[in-house]
Amino acid sequence: HGNPPDSHLFHPLGPARRRRAAGAPRACKETFSVFYHESDADTATATSPPWMENPYVKVDTVA
């Protein structure tokens, strides 16, 4: 099993934030950022690469 060498894995990084929707005081929506990190091998662990914004590249914010 495993991913082909040219594939990418996208993973949300950081906690989701709640944001009030305009005009609806009780309605909230989840937002999160999508980042990616390129690697030549499938060697990720719980500590490597570091789970912080750098060395990842932000793709988009999803709301």
Buried (B, 14 or more C-beta within 10 A) or exposed (E): EEEEEEEEEEEEBEEEEEEEEEEEEEEEEEEBBBBBBEBEEEEEEEEEEEEEEEEBEEEEEEE
